[in-house]
Amino acid sequence: MQVPGNTPRAGWRIGIDAVWAEGNPSGTGMYTSELIRALVRTDPHNTYYIYFRDPEAAEANLRVFEAPNLVKRVVKGSPRNLRNQLLARHLSRDRIDLFHSTGFYLPYLWRGRKVVTFHDANFVRFQQFWWRPGARFSYLTLRAQTPLSSAQSRFVVTVSHTAARDIAQYLHVPDKKLRVIYPGVRTDLDPNPPHEAVAATLARYTLERGRYLLYVGVLAPHKNLERLVKAFAASRDESAETTVLGQSGPFKFVLAGKSDGPYANEDIRPLVKSLGCDDVVVFTGYVSNEELNHLYVAARAVAQISEAEGFGLPVLEAMACGAPVIVSDATATAEAAGDAALLVSPTDVERIAEAIAHVRDDDASWQNLRQRGLERARHFTWDEAARHMLRLYEEAIIGVPER
């Protein structure tokens, strides 16, 4: 990469906050980890300064990742808002040319060039899901800080055109500042993991290959889980005992993810019990990347029918593992899935139930969706996302329009 006039440069120092990839990473954490590794892997010219709060708690692939153009720093501090301001001193000390926050917040005391990722505007568009006990502080913080982040950043990156429209409308980010860069499929996913490893994961959760519907993500109100549970209960057909894989036994519903506060215990579990589904609904809690890979591969189908979603990485992850997908037609999951999934209204329980029964019982349709999903997933790679992001960094630093 060269500046105008073909004047060679030594390389930029690009800072990225890795705090989102610590603990049990969510979708934002996976986005952060995969983006960092793809940038470092595909761009040997620049040096990437990665700022952890606790590197031992980082996502496994990022924790062990090393490269000649990667510098790891530790900036402690809590809560996140305070740490971001402590981070400003370190960015100055490291002479960073551009800082990228992958999750809404910026170090406002640092006056250098900045880029920020807004994954969606759902906390404003669907305020009722965020304005609740246990989440109100985060909601108020986001409402206060996203305007500052937008104002201070050269660009606001987002992950889908659906999210970009919402961010422009609800967060009032100017169109000229918005850039859409699709994320990729996790690079450590294996569509053909060892049979013994898959069998061990299934045994842990008392599951049979091809005999369950899978949901992946945090158990939170905006994920539309109450309707999904009701639809699963309505779809049950005890006579449907065989699948294309020749297995038998009850068809189960697996919810793989941690609960957002008391929501799972206070809302979802009582609903499951009232519907008489205690014996066929499995709550795994947070699962490792490896176990999640196994659950994708062995699922009959994956259902992601959120009312609010900026992109929906589990949709592509499921497709990459050969699992047909049922998605909401009212969020960015439809944009991610294209024509390779069953699309349903997130408010139509009857239609969701029909889709579940269809993908469970119709082997020809199952095979067709599986093949289309595998092909669709190939179009989304983190290396391609990194190349687009690097061009955006170039434009932010020296003003060369993205090619």
N, C-alpha and C positions, 0 to 999 in steps of 0.2 A: 504494500500500500504506500502511495506517495502523495505528497502535498502538491497543489497546482504548480506547474512549471517544472515538474519532474525533479524537484529538489528532494533528495533522499532524506529520511529521518531515522533516528535511532530507535524509535518505538515509543509507544505511549504507556503510561501507568494507569491501569484501569482498576478501580476498586469496586468490589461487590460485597454486600453484607450477606453473610452465610447464616445469620441467626435463625432464619426461617427453616433451615434444614437441620435444626437441632431438636432433641427430644424425640417424640414419635412424629415424624414429619407427615403433614397433611399434603393435599395437592400442591399448595404453595411451596412446601418444603421439597417435594419431588421436583417441581419446576426449577427451584433454585439450584439444587444439586446437579440435575442433568444439564442445565444451561451452563453452569460454571465448568463442568468437565468437558462439554462440547466446545466451548470457547477456547479453553486452554489447549485442547487436542487439535483444533483446526486452525489456530492462529498462533504461529510461533514468533511473530514479529513483536507483539505487545507483551507486557508483563502484567499479570493479574494478581492483585493484592486482595486476598480473601479474609474478611474479618469475622472471626468466631467470637461467641461469648464463652462457650465451653466446647472446645474441639472434641473432647471425649464423648460428647453427647450428639455429635453430628451424625447425619445419615451415613450408613456404613460405607457406601461406595465413595462418598466424599471424604470421609475421615481418613481413609488409607490412600487417597489419590495424591500423587506427587508428580511434578514435572519441572523442567528447568525454568519455565516461564511462569511458575506459580510461587507466590510468596504468601505464607499463612501468618496471620496476626491474631492476637487475642485481645479483645476489648471487653472487659467485664462491666457489669452494671445492670441494674434492674430498677424500675420496670423498663420496658423497651423504649419509651419516650425519653427517659433520662439517658439511657445508654446511647441513643442516637446523637445526643448532643456531646457526650464524651467522645464519640467517634470522630467528631469534627477535628479535634486536636490531632488525632492519628492520621487523618487524611492529609492535613497540612504537613505533618512531619514526613510522610511518605511521598510528598510532592505528587499527589494523584492528579492526573489530567481530566479524568471523568469518573464519577461515582454513579453506580447503578443500584438502586434499591429495588428488590424484587417483590416487595410487599407494602405498598401504600406510603410508608413513613420515610422521611428524609432527615438527615442531620442539618437542621436549618441554620446552625451557627457557622457552617462551612459554606463559603461563598463561591466555590468552584462550579464547574459544569456538572449538571446532574441529569440523570434519566431515572424515571420511576415506572414500575409496572403496577397498573390498577387491573386486577383480575376481573372485576365486575363492579356494578353499582347496586348490587342487591340489597345492601344494608340500608339504602335509601328507598329504592323501588319497592321493597318488601319490608318496610320498617317494622311491621307487626311481628315478624319473626325474630328481630334483634332487640326490640324494646321489651325486654322481659327480665325478671330477676336473674342475676348472674351474668348477664350480657350487656347491661346498660352502660357500664363504664367503657367497655370496648366500643360500643356504638357511639357514645358521645365523643370519644377520642378520635374515631374515624371521621365523624362529622366535622370536628374542629380542624383536623390536620390535613385531610385530603385537599381542601382549597389551597393551603400553604404549599403542599407538595406539587400541585399542578402549577401554581404560580412560579415556583422556583426552578422547575425542571425544564430542560430544553425540549424534551419529548415525554409524552405519556404513552407507554407501550401497553397494549392489551392483547388478549389471546384469541379473540374472535370478533367478527364484524357485528355480531349480535351484542356483545359486550361493549363494543365501541359506540354503538348507537345509544345504549343506555347510559354510558359514561358522559357522552355529550349532552344528553337530555337531563339527567338527574344530578350530575356533578358539575355540569356547565364547563366542561373542558372544551376549548376551541377545536374545531375539526382539524385545523392546520397543525395542531400540536399532537394529535392522536396518530398512532401507528399500530397496525395489526400485524403481529408475528405469531403464527401458529406454533404451539409447542409440538414436541415429538413424542414418540412412543418410548417408554423406558428401555434403555439399552441393555439392561440385564435380564429382560424377559426371555424365557426359553419356551417356544411352543411345543418342544418335545423333551421335557425334563425326564430324568430317570424314573422308571415306573415305580421302583421301590420307594423313592422319595415322595412321590405323589400319594402312594398307598399309605405311607406313614402319616401324612397330613390328614387324609380322609379318615383314617382310623382315629386320630386324635379328636375329631369332631363328630364321629359316628355318622359318616356320610358314605354314599356309594357313588361311583363315577356315573355321570349322566343322570343322576336322580335328584338334582336340586336346582333351584333358581337362586342366583347370587345377586346380592346388592353389595356394593363396595363404597365406603365413604363414612364420614362422620354421621352419627345418628342425631340429627338435628331437625327442627320443625320444617325448615324450608326444603328439606329433601323429600317431602311428600310421602313419608313412610306409612302414615296411618291409612291413606288410600291404597298404597301398595299392599299392605298387610290384608286389608279388606278384599282387594282384588284376588290376592293369592288364595284366601279362604274360599271365595266364590268360585274359583277355578278348580277346586279340588274334585277329583274323580277317582275314587278308590278302585274303579275297574281298569284304569289306565296303568297297568303294572309293568309294561315292557317298553323299551326304548330301542333306538337304532343300535345301541351298544349292547343290547341283550341283557341288561340288568333288570332286576325286579326289586320290589320293596316300596315303601311310601315315598312319595315325591316331597322333598323338603324345601324350605326357604331359609337361606343363610344370609344373615346380616353381618358383614365383616367390616368392623370399624368401631372406634371408641365413641362413647356417648358424649354429647354436648351437654354437660351438666346433668341434671336429674331427668332429662327428657325420656330416656329409654326406660328407666324404672317406673316413672310416674305416668307415662302415656302409652308407650309401645307395649311393654310387657303386660299390663292389665288388658289392653285391647286384644292381644294374642290369646290370653286366657279366656276372655269373654267369647271369642270366636271358636273356642275348642281346638286351638292349634298348638297347644303347648308341646305336643310330642313331635311336631314337624317343623317348628321354627327354631333355628339355631342362632344364638348370639355368640359370636367368637371373641368379641372385644378386638383390640388392636392386634393385627397379625403382621409378621415380618414380610419383607419383600419376597423372600423365597416361598413362604407358605401361601402368600397371595397369588403368586405365579401358579402354584399347584391348584389352588381353588379355581382360578380362571380356566385352566386347561381341562379340569374334570367337570365343570359346570355344564348343565344342559343349555342354560342361557343366562344372561346377565340383564338385570333391569335397572335402569337409571331414569326415573321419571320425575325429577325435581321440578318444583315450581320456579326455582331460581338457580341458575347455573351460568358461570362465565364461559366455560368450555366443556369440562367433563372428561378429564384424562382417563378415568376407568372405562369409558366407551371404547377408546382406541386400544387400551391395554387388553380388554376382553377380546376385541377383534383380532389383535395380533396373536392371541393364544388360541384362536379358533372357536371362540364362544359366540353364538348369535346374540344380538343385543336388542332389547326393547327400550326405546327412549322417548322422552317427552318431545312433543312437536312444538312446544311453546318456549323453549330455551335454546341456548347455544349447543346443547347436545345434538339437536337436529342438524346443525351446521357441521359438527364434528362427524356425525354418522353418514351424512349424505344419503345416498339411496341404498345403503348397505345394512339397514336396520328396519325393524318394525316401529313405526311412529304412532304414538297414541296421545290423546289429550290427557294432561295430568289430572284433570278433574273428572274424567269419565271412568268410574270404577268398573262398570260393565265392560267397556272396551278394553281396559287393561287386563281384566280377567280373561277375555276372549283371546288376547294376544298371548298370554301365558299358556293357556290351554293349547293354542295353535302350535307354538314352538315346542311344547312338550310332546305333542301327539303326532304331528305331521313330519315324518322323517324326511320327505322330499324337500319340504320348505326349510327344514333345519339345515340340510346339506347345502341348499342354495344360499341361505343367509350366511352360513359359515364361510363359504368360498368368497362371497362378496365382501365380507368383513375382513378376511385375510388380505385381499387386494387393496381395500380401502386403507388399512393400517400402514401399508407400505409407502403411502404418499406423505406420511408425517414422520420426519426424522429430526433428531436433535442437532445433527450436523448442519442440516439445511436451516434450522432455526438460528443456529449460531452464526451462519454466514449472513443472514438478514440482520441479525442484531449487530454484527460487526460493522456493516455498512451504515446502520443507524448511528453507532458510536462515532464513526468517521464524520457523518454529517453534523452531529452535535459538537464535535471538537473543532472542525475546520470549515464547516459550512458547505461541503460538497454534497449536492443532492443525492439521495439514495438512488442507485441504479436498478 
